[in-house]
Amino acid sequence: MEKILIAVDGSPASYEAVEFGVQLAAEQDAAVTLVHVVPALDVIPMTAFGMGAGARPHEVCEGDRQPLVEAKAVAEHHG
């Protein structure tokens, strides 16, 4: 095994996956790649009168990067 891909979404289960994945990578001397997917569109909810429903392009913000930042910290803790 040379590479391990770990998807994170900010949930407790994904951080368990990071813990497991980096430990497995250390045992196998494998590289780790962390990935987090953000939506392409933000859905705009309908108003009470049915107007305004639709979607607009998602603008990436710092909050979108937070799961990766936290997962990276876990990975760095394990070397």
N, C-alpha and C positions, 0 to 999 in steps of 0.2 A: 504494500500500500504506500503510495507516494504522496497523495493529496487527499484532504478531507474538506468537504464543503459543508458549512454549518449555517443554516438559515435562522435568523433571529427576528422576533416580532415584538419584543419587549415583555412577553409574558413570562411568568415563573418557569413554565415548562421549557421555553426556549433557552433560558439560562442554565437549566439542568442539561440541556443538549450541548451547550457550550462547554460546561464542566466536563461532561463525558467525552466530547469530541477532542478537547485539548489534551485530556489524559490519554486517550487512544493515540493521538498524534505523537505524544511524547514516547509512548511504548513502541510505536511503529517507525519512529523517526520520520514522520510525514509532515508536510506543510499544511497549514490551515488557512482556508479562505472563509471569511465571514461575509454573509450577504443579507441585505434587508431590502424588501421591495416596497415602494410607495405607490399609491394609486396614480394612474395617468390623469384621472378626472376626479373632481370633487362634485358630488351630487348635491344639488340645491333642492331642499325639500319644498313641497307644495305649500302654498298659503291656504288659509281657510276657504278662499274663494276659488281655489284651483289654479291660481295664476303664479307664475314664477318658477314652475318646476323646470328642471333641466340640469345641465352640468357645465362645468367650466374646467379648463386645464388646471391641474394641481401645481401649485408653486412650492418647490422644495424649500423647507425651512430647517432651522437647527433642531427642532423637535423631531423631525424625520430622521435625523442622524443619531439621536440619543440611544436607540437600541444598539447600534454599532459601537458607539463610544463605550457603553457599559460592557458589551461583550468583549471588546478589545482589552478592557481593564482586567477582566477575568482571565483572558488568554495570557496577558502579560504576567499576571500573578503566578501562572503555572509555567512561565518561561517559554 
